[in-house]
Amino acid sequence: MFRIVVIALILVPALEIWGLFEMGKLIGGWQTFGLIVLTGFLGAWLARREGRKVWTYARQQLSVGAFPTDSILDGIAIFTGGLLLMSPGLITDVFGFLMVFPVTRPIFTRWILAIIRKRIGTGSYSFFWRE
């Protein structure tokens, strides 16, 4: 897992820089800069809006005594997507929007749940719930 993180920390910024240079050649430098700023603000707004919806739903589930599992997974996806949207770059923006949009978010929540289940099954994670 550590190797994957190190490779991602090297490869993703290099691809982002390459993508930004190519986009700058295609549409111009100032337009590329404007697009980066626009996606950052739009991403922050969208993540905040979707986060509020999920928070409201989670509070509603807790008020009836249910554990908000789906809301927690949605919150993880929205938070991650919001971080990706606020970082400059085209690749991270695409993945960020996909993680924040309600239509495509279930793809990522299922993936997150599969990772958590696998880690719990192998004993890598443990959760304790106290009342």
mmCIF file of the C-alpha atoms, coordinates in Angstrom:
data_MODEL
# 
_entry.id   MODEL 
# 
loop_
_atom_site.group_PDB 
_atom_site.id 
_atom_site.type_symbol 
_atom_site.label_atom_id 
_atom_site.label_alt_id 
_atom_site.label_comp_id 
_atom_site.label_asym_id 
_atom_site.label_entity_id 
_atom_site.label_seq_id 
_atom_site.pdbx_PDB_ins_code 
_atom_site.Cartn_x 
_atom_site.Cartn_y 
_atom_site.Cartn_z 
_atom_site.occupancy 
_atom_site.B_iso_or_equiv 
_atom_site.pdbx_formal_charge 
_atom_site.auth_seq_id 
_atom_site.auth_comp_id 
_atom_site.auth_asym_id 
_atom_site.auth_atom_id 
_atom_site.pdbx_PDB_model_num 
ATOM 1   C CA . MET A 1 1   ? 0.000   0.000  0.000   1.00 0.00 ? 1   MET A CA 1 
ATOM 2   C CA . PHE A 1 2   ? 2.841   2.375  0.830   1.00 0.00 ? 2   PHE A CA 1 
ATOM 3   C CA . ARG A 1 3   ? 4.378   1.808  -2.610  1.00 0.00 ? 3   ARG A CA 1 
ATOM 4   C CA . ILE A 1 4   ? 1.118   2.752  -4.296  1.00 0.00 ? 4   ILE A CA 1 
ATOM 5   C CA . VAL A 1 5   ? 0.925   5.970  -2.310  1.00 0.00 ? 5   VAL A CA 1 
ATOM 6   C CA . VAL A 1 6   ? 4.515   6.912  -3.157  1.00 0.00 ? 6   VAL A CA 1 
ATOM 7   C CA . ILE A 1 7   ? 3.980   6.181  -6.848  1.00 0.00 ? 7   ILE A CA 1 
ATOM 8   C CA . ALA A 1 8   ? 0.752   8.215  -6.825  1.00 0.00 ? 8   ALA A CA 1 
ATOM 9   C CA . LEU A 1 9   ? 2.481   11.142 -5.089  1.00 0.00 ? 9   LEU A CA 1 
ATOM 10  C CA . ILE A 1 10  ? 5.077   11.199 -7.873  1.00 0.00 ? 10  ILE A CA 1 
ATOM 11  C CA . LEU A 1 11  ? 2.972   10.284 -10.886 1.00 0.00 ? 11  LEU A CA 1 
ATOM 12  C CA . VAL A 1 12  ? -0.210  12.327 -10.309 1.00 0.00 ? 12  VAL A CA 1 
ATOM 13  C CA . PRO A 1 13  ? 1.486   15.753 -10.003 1.00 0.00 ? 13  PRO A CA 1 
ATOM 14  C CA . ALA A 1 14  ? 3.634   15.002 -13.068 1.00 0.00 ? 14  ALA A CA 1 
ATOM 15  C CA . LEU A 1 15  ? 0.535   14.115 -15.090 1.00 0.00 ? 15  LEU A CA 1 
ATOM 16  C CA . GLU A 1 16  ? -1.285  17.180 -13.772 1.00 0.00 ? 16  GLU A CA 1 
ATOM 17  C CA . ILE A 1 17  ? 1.548   19.502 -14.793 1.00 0.00 ? 17  ILE A CA 1 
ATOM 18  C CA . TRP A 1 18  ? 1.695   17.894 -18.222 1.00 0.00 ? 18  TRP A CA 1 
ATOM 19  C CA . GLY A 1 19  ? -2.093  18.242 -18.580 1.00 0.00 ? 19  GLY A CA 1 
ATOM 20  C CA . LEU A 1 20  ? -1.995  21.893 -17.549 1.00 0.00 ? 20  LEU A CA 1 
ATOM 21  C CA . PHE A 1 21  ? 0.723   22.664 -20.108 1.00 0.00 ? 21  PHE A CA 1 
ATOM 22  C CA . GLU A 1 22  ? -1.251  20.891 -22.828 1.00 0.00 ? 22  GLU A CA 1 
ATOM 23  C CA . MET A 1 23  ? -4.449  22.715 -21.848 1.00 0.00 ? 23  MET A CA 1 
ATOM 24  C CA . GLY A 1 24  ? -2.520  26.000 -21.867 1.00 0.00 ? 24  GLY A CA 1 
ATOM 25  C CA . LYS A 1 25  ? -1.337  25.286 -25.404 1.00 0.00 ? 25  LYS A CA 1 
ATOM 26  C CA . LEU A 1 26  ? -4.875  24.425 -26.467 1.00 0.00 ? 26  LEU A CA 1 
ATOM 27  C CA . ILE A 1 27  ? -6.916  27.264 -24.933 1.00 0.00 ? 27  ILE A CA 1 
ATOM 28  C CA . GLY A 1 28  ? -4.288  29.691 -23.628 1.00 0.00 ? 28  GLY A CA 1 
ATOM 29  C CA . GLY A 1 29  ? -2.558  30.370 -20.338 1.00 0.00 ? 29  GLY A CA 1 
ATOM 30  C CA . TRP A 1 30  ? -5.021  32.793 -18.753 1.00 0.00 ? 30  TRP A CA 1 
ATOM 31  C CA . GLN A 1 31  ? -8.001  30.676 -19.766 1.00 0.00 ? 31  GLN A CA 1 
ATOM 32  C CA . THR A 1 32  ? -6.371  27.625 -18.207 1.00 0.00 ? 32  THR A CA 1 
ATOM 33  C CA . PHE A 1 33  ? -5.704  29.616 -15.032 1.00 0.00 ? 33  PHE A CA 1 
ATOM 34  C CA . GLY A 1 34  ? -9.325  30.777 -14.993 1.00 0.00 ? 34  GLY A CA 1 
ATOM 35  C CA . LEU A 1 35  ? -10.554 27.237 -15.477 1.00 0.00 ? 35  LEU A CA 1 
ATOM 36  C CA . ILE A 1 36  ? -8.473  26.027 -12.545 1.00 0.00 ? 36  ILE A CA 1 
ATOM 37  C CA . VAL A 1 37  ? -9.809  28.808 -10.293 1.00 0.00 ? 37  VAL A CA 1 
ATOM 38  C CA . LEU A 1 38  ? -13.383 28.201 -11.482 1.00 0.00 ? 38  LEU A CA 1 
ATOM 39  C CA . THR A 1 39  ? -13.257 24.456 -10.801 1.00 0.00 ? 39  THR A CA 1 
ATOM 40  C CA . GLY A 1 40  ? -11.798 25.148 -7.366  1.00 0.00 ? 40  GLY A CA 1 
ATOM 41  C CA . PHE A 1 41  ? -14.648 27.472 -6.370  1.00 0.00 ? 41  PHE A CA 1 
ATOM 42  C CA . LEU A 1 42  ? -17.302 25.347 -8.060  1.00 0.00 ? 42  LEU A CA 1 
ATOM 43  C CA . GLY A 1 43  ? -15.926 22.250 -6.370  1.00 0.00 ? 43  GLY A CA 1 
ATOM 44  C CA . ALA A 1 44  ? -15.934 23.874 -2.934  1.00 0.00 ? 44  ALA A CA 1 
ATOM 45  C CA . TRP A 1 45  ? -19.522 25.048 -3.420  1.00 0.00 ? 45  TRP A CA 1 
ATOM 46  C CA . LEU A 1 46  ? -20.701 21.687 -4.732  1.00 0.00 ? 46  LEU A CA 1 
ATOM 47  C CA . ALA A 1 47  ? -18.950 19.711 -1.992  1.00 0.00 ? 47  ALA A CA 1 
ATOM 48  C CA . ARG A 1 48  ? -20.447 21.987 0.658   1.00 0.00 ? 48  ARG A CA 1 
ATOM 49  C CA . ARG A 1 49  ? -23.956 21.640 -0.804  1.00 0.00 ? 49  ARG A CA 1 
ATOM 50  C CA . GLU A 1 50  ? -23.761 17.852 -1.090  1.00 0.00 ? 50  GLU A CA 1 
ATOM 51  C CA . GLY A 1 51  ? -22.140 17.597 2.339   1.00 0.00 ? 51  GLY A CA 1 
ATOM 52  C CA . ARG A 1 52  ? -25.055 19.446 3.893   1.00 0.00 ? 52  ARG A CA 1 
ATOM 53  C CA . LYS A 1 53  ? -27.534 17.089 2.241   1.00 0.00 ? 53  LYS A CA 1 
ATOM 54  C CA . VAL A 1 54  ? -25.660 14.052 3.540   1.00 0.00 ? 54  VAL A CA 1 
ATOM 55  C CA . TRP A 1 55  ? -25.324 15.578 7.016   1.00 0.00 ? 55  TRP A CA 1 
ATOM 56  C CA . THR A 1 56  ? -29.082 16.248 7.145   1.00 0.00 ? 56  THR A CA 1 
ATOM 57  C CA . TYR A 1 57  ? -29.821 12.683 6.071   1.00 0.00 ? 57  TYR A CA 1 
ATOM 58  C CA . ALA A 1 58  ? -27.372 11.291 8.658   1.00 0.00 ? 58  ALA A CA 1 
ATOM 59  C CA . ARG A 1 59  ? -28.995 13.315 11.439  1.00 0.00 ? 59  ARG A CA 1 
ATOM 60  C CA . GLN A 1 60  ? -32.379 12.052 10.300  1.00 0.00 ? 60  GLN A CA 1 
ATOM 61  C CA . GLN A 1 61  ? -31.151 8.444  10.434  1.00 0.00 ? 61  GLN A CA 1 
ATOM 62  C CA . LEU A 1 62  ? -29.656 8.952  13.899  1.00 0.00 ? 62  LEU A CA 1 
ATOM 63  C CA . SER A 1 63  ? -32.899 10.499 15.173  1.00 0.00 ? 63  SER A CA 1 
ATOM 64  C CA . VAL A 1 64  ? -34.769 7.261  14.430  1.00 0.00 ? 64  VAL A CA 1 
ATOM 65  C CA . GLY A 1 65  ? -32.017 5.134  15.965  1.00 0.00 ? 65  GLY A CA 1 
ATOM 66  C CA . ALA A 1 66  ? -30.422 3.873  12.764  1.00 0.00 ? 66  ALA A CA 1 
ATOM 67  C CA . PHE A 1 67  ? -26.681 3.922  12.161  1.00 0.00 ? 67  PHE A CA 1 
ATOM 68  C CA . PRO A 1 68  ? -25.937 6.210  9.162   1.00 0.00 ? 68  PRO A CA 1 
ATOM 69  C CA . THR A 1 69  ? -23.612 3.857  7.261   1.00 0.00 ? 69  THR A CA 1 
ATOM 70  C CA . ASP A 1 70  ? -24.531 5.148  3.806   1.00 0.00 ? 70  ASP A CA 1 
ATOM 71  C CA . SER A 1 71  ? -24.182 8.734  4.952   1.00 0.00 ? 71  SER A CA 1 
ATOM 72  C CA . ILE A 1 72  ? -20.719 8.072  6.365   1.00 0.00 ? 72  ILE A CA 1 
ATOM 73  C CA . LEU A 1 73  ? -19.575 6.536  3.073   1.00 0.00 ? 73  LEU A CA 1 
ATOM 74  C CA . ASP A 1 74  ? -21.128 9.419  1.123   1.00 0.00 ? 74  ASP A CA 1 
ATOM 75  C CA . GLY A 1 75  ? -19.389 11.865 3.441   1.00 0.00 ? 75  GLY A CA 1 
ATOM 76  C CA . ILE A 1 76  ? -16.026 10.216 2.840   1.00 0.00 ? 76  ILE A CA 1 
ATOM 77  C CA . ALA A 1 77  ? -16.564 10.374 -0.928  1.00 0.00 ? 77  ALA A CA 1 
ATOM 78  C CA . ILE A 1 78  ? -17.720 14.016 -0.820  1.00 0.00 ? 78  ILE A CA 1 
ATOM 79  C CA . PHE A 1 79  ? -14.828 15.074 1.392   1.00 0.00 ? 79  PHE A CA 1 
ATOM 80  C CA . THR A 1 80  ? -12.293 13.338 -0.854  1.00 0.00 ? 80  THR A CA 1 
ATOM 81  C CA . GLY A 1 81  ? -13.945 14.702 -3.984  1.00 0.00 ? 81  GLY A CA 1 
ATOM 82  C CA . GLY A 1 82  ? -13.947 18.220 -2.542  1.00 0.00 ? 82  GLY A CA 1 
ATOM 83  C CA . LEU A 1 83  ? -10.240 17.986 -1.757  1.00 0.00 ? 83  LEU A CA 1 
ATOM 84  C CA . LEU A 1 84  ? -9.530  16.761 -5.285  1.00 0.00 ? 84  LEU A CA 1 
ATOM 85  C CA . LEU A 1 85  ? -11.595 19.592 -6.772  1.00 0.00 ? 85  LEU A CA 1 
ATOM 86  C CA . MET A 1 86  ? -9.748  22.233 -4.799  1.00 0.00 ? 86  MET A CA 1 
ATOM 87  C CA . SER A 1 87  ? -6.352  20.961 -5.899  1.00 0.00 ? 87  SER A CA 1 
ATOM 88  C CA . PRO A 1 88  ? -5.214  22.369 -9.235  1.00 0.00 ? 88  PRO A CA 1 
ATOM 89  C CA . GLY A 1 89  ? -5.256  19.984 -12.150 1.00 0.00 ? 89  GLY A CA 1 
ATOM 90  C CA . LEU A 1 90  ? -7.490  18.373 -14.714 1.00 0.00 ? 90  LEU A CA 1 
ATOM 91  C CA . ILE A 1 91  ? -7.266  14.733 -13.648 1.00 0.00 ? 91  ILE A CA 1 
ATOM 92  C CA . THR A 1 92  ? -8.040  15.465 -10.007 1.00 0.00 ? 92  THR A CA 1 
ATOM 93  C CA . ASP A 1 93  ? -10.955 17.683 -11.081 1.00 0.00 ? 93  ASP A CA 1 
ATOM 94  C CA . VAL A 1 94  ? -12.522 14.888 -13.110 1.00 0.00 ? 94  VAL A CA 1 
ATOM 95  C CA . PHE A 1 95  ? -12.263 12.412 -10.237 1.00 0.00 ? 95  PHE A CA 1 
ATOM 96  C CA . GLY A 1 96  ? -13.396 15.072 -7.764  1.00 0.00 ? 96  GLY A CA 1 
ATOM 97  C CA . PHE A 1 97  ? -16.550 15.852 -9.726  1.00 0.00 ? 97  PHE A CA 1 
ATOM 98  C CA . LEU A 1 98  ? -17.301 12.156 -10.124 1.00 0.00 ? 98  LEU A CA 1 
ATOM 99  C CA . MET A 1 99  ? -16.993 11.653 -6.351  1.00 0.00 ? 99  MET A CA 1 
ATOM 100 C CA . VAL A 1 100 ? -19.181 14.634 -5.483  1.00 0.00 ? 100 VAL A CA 1 
ATOM 101 C CA . PHE A 1 101 ? -22.012 14.180 -8.020  1.00 0.00 ? 101 PHE A CA 1 
ATOM 102 C CA . PRO A 1 102 ? -24.851 12.130 -6.499  1.00 0.00 ? 102 PRO A CA 1 
ATOM 103 C CA . VAL A 1 103 ? -25.291 10.096 -9.699  1.00 0.00 ? 103 VAL A CA 1 
ATOM 104 C CA . THR A 1 104 ? -21.712 8.787  -9.851  1.00 0.00 ? 104 THR A CA 1 
ATOM 105 C CA . ARG A 1 105 ? -20.921 8.795  -6.112  1.00 0.00 ? 105 ARG A CA 1 
ATOM 106 C CA . PRO A 1 106 ? -22.263 5.244  -5.477  1.00 0.00 ? 106 PRO A CA 1 
ATOM 107 C CA . ILE A 1 107 ? -19.456 3.848  -7.644  1.00 0.00 ? 107 ILE A CA 1 
ATOM 108 C CA . PHE A 1 108 ? -16.913 5.287  -5.234  1.00 0.00 ? 108 PHE A CA 1 
ATOM 109 C CA . THR A 1 109 ? -18.858 4.499  -2.052  1.00 0.00 ? 109 THR A CA 1 
ATOM 110 C CA . ARG A 1 110 ? -19.029 0.824  -3.081  1.00 0.00 ? 110 ARG A CA 1 
ATOM 111 C CA . TRP A 1 111 ? -15.293 0.901  -3.731  1.00 0.00 ? 111 TRP A CA 1 
ATOM 112 C CA . ILE A 1 112 ? -14.609 2.537  -0.340  1.00 0.00 ? 112 ILE A CA 1 
ATOM 113 C CA . LEU A 1 113 ? -16.834 -0.027 1.386   1.00 0.00 ? 113 LEU A CA 1 
ATOM 114 C CA . ALA A 1 114 ? -15.031 -2.898 -0.375  1.00 0.00 ? 114 ALA A CA 1 
ATOM 115 C CA . ILE A 1 115 ? -11.661 -1.541 0.781   1.00 0.00 ? 115 ILE A CA 1 
ATOM 116 C CA . ILE A 1 116 ? -12.889 -1.157 4.375   1.00 0.00 ? 116 ILE A CA 1 
ATOM 117 C CA . ARG A 1 117 ? -14.391 -4.668 4.399   1.00 0.00 ? 117 ARG A CA 1 
ATOM 118 C CA . LYS A 1 118 ? -11.194 -6.152 3.004   1.00 0.00 ? 118 LYS A CA 1 
ATOM 119 C CA . ARG A 1 119 ? -9.061  -4.364 5.598   1.00 0.00 ? 119 ARG A CA 1 
ATOM 120 C CA . ILE A 1 120 ? -11.342 -5.448 8.443   1.00 0.00 ? 120 ILE A CA 1 
ATOM 121 C CA . GLY A 1 121 ? -11.339 -9.027 7.116   1.00 0.00 ? 121 GLY A CA 1 
ATOM 122 C CA . THR A 1 122 ? -7.555  -9.157 7.118   1.00 0.00 ? 122 THR A CA 1 
ATOM 123 C CA . GLY A 1 123 ? -7.329  -7.583 10.556  1.00 0.00 ? 123 GLY A CA 1 
ATOM 124 C CA . SER A 1 124 ? -5.761  -4.330 9.343   1.00 0.00 ? 124 SER A CA 1 
ATOM 125 C CA . TYR A 1 125 ? -8.583  -2.194 10.768  1.00 0.00 ? 125 TYR A CA 1 
ATOM 126 C CA . SER A 1 126 ? -10.551 -2.562 13.923  1.00 0.00 ? 126 SER A CA 1 
ATOM 127 C CA . PHE A 1 127 ? -13.507 -0.490 15.075  1.00 0.00 ? 127 PHE A CA 1 
ATOM 128 C CA . PHE A 1 128 ? -14.773 0.003  18.591  1.00 0.00 ? 128 PHE A CA 1 
ATOM 129 C CA . TRP A 1 129 ? -18.182 1.418  19.354  1.00 0.00 ? 129 TRP A CA 1 
ATOM 130 C CA . ARG A 1 130 ? -18.914 2.713  22.832  1.00 0.00 ? 130 ARG A CA 1 
ATOM 131 C CA . GLU A 1 131 ? -22.274 3.861  24.095  1.00 0.00 ? 131 GLU A CA 1 
# 
